[in-house]
Amino acid sequence: MVIEIDEKELRINSAHIELKYLGEVTVLDTQAMRYARGRDADPSAYLAIRFWTPRGVLVRVKDSRDMTPYWLISSKRGEQFSKAIG
């Protein structure tokens, strides 16, 4: 999985979204990530997860035309990821 963030957009493999459409970024610990992948999962969400990575980030999408409520992304460096997007 290749994650790239520049001044305009977030790209994960072939998926991409402009940063202006990204909302709140929540850094997830092991337990929160487990819930986000399972019990609390939204089937409309975009998932970029690796099950062997126990932590991650949940990035809200604030584009009213987009049916995707959030991106759930595996990351060992959630704080750095959050700062890069913010």
Buried (B, 14 or more C-beta within 10 A) or exposed (E): EEBEBEEEBBBBEEEEBEBEBBEEBBBBEEEBBBEBBEEEEEEEBBBBBEEEBBBBBBBBBEEEEEEBBBBBBBBEBBEEBBEBBE
